């Protein structure tokens, strides 16, 4: 079975006094937010599936031949 692999970036933002997690992807134009990392990822997956159903031509570039959960790039914070 062919699998589609997407890189996602999860960022934490403060909204009022609450943390909100935002999942985005450099691979497709989809983002989602949630109260937890798991919720943001779950909503992102739903949004990505919907996006690829509506733009099937983008699927071919995203098919993975091997399964790898964690890849580079690594994102870190720097202070100036």
Secondary structure, 3 states (H helix, E strand, C coil): CCEECCCCEEEEEEECCEEEEEEECCCCCCEEEECCHHHHHHHHHHHHHHHHHHCHHHCHHHEECCCCCCCCCCCCCCCC
